[in-house]
Amino acid sequence: MDYLKRAMMGYVKRLAWAAAIIGGVTVFDFAREGAEVFSLPMGQAHDLLKSAALPDYVLGDEPKTFDVDSGDPGKIVWIVKDGGKEAMRFAALLSPVDAGSTEVSVEVSGPTSGAFGDVQRRLSEYPTIRHLYVMAMRERVAATLEGRDFSVVTLIPAATIATLSRVVGLAASNVFGNSSDSTIN
C-alpha cells in the first residue's frame, strides 16, 4: 500500500508541475497582447497599415475578402467578410509616443447579429482562440511596420495554448457528460 501512495504522489507532483508550466506559459503569452511601440511617426504607421493584409494561416485555407476602414487617423479597421457578410473585425489603435514613435495595440471583435451573429459570443467564450487572433494580427501589424515577412513562428505559443485549451475542454465535457460541447464549433 505504501508503494501505491508514493506512486500516486509522484503522479500528482508531475501533474502539478505540468499545470504550473502550462499556466506560466499561458500567463506570459497573454501578457504579450499589450501595445507595442514602433519607431515610425503616427501618420507613416497609419499609411503603411492601410495596405496591410490579414494575418496568414489563422483564418483558414481560403483567402478571405476584407475591407479596410482607415478614416480615423488613430485607427485602422480590417472588416473580414465571408460570403459578402461581415464575419470579424480586427482593429489597430494608434497613438503617438513622440514625433517619431507610435504605440499600436490590436483588438478583435465579431458581429453580434446577422449571419455571423455568434462570433462575438464565441470570442468571449473561447479566450484562447481570441488571443490567437489578436496575436496573429499583432504579428501582421509588426511585420508591416517593420518591413519584414509575417512570421508564423511567433504564433506557436498562442496556437499551442488554444489547442490545449480546446482539447482539455472537450475531454472535460466527455468526462462530465456534457454532450452539448462534444463537437468542435
Buried (B, 14 or more C-beta within 10 A) or exposed (E): EEEEEEEEEEEEEEEEEEEEEBEEBBEEBBEBBEBBEBEBBBEEBBEBBEEBBBBBEBBEEEEBEBEBEBEEEEBBBBBBBBEEEBBBBBBBBBEBEEEEBBBBBBBBBBBEEEEBEBBBEEBEEBBBBBBBBBBBBBBBBBBBBEEEEBEBEBBEBBBBBBEBBBEEBBEEBEEEEEEEBEEEE
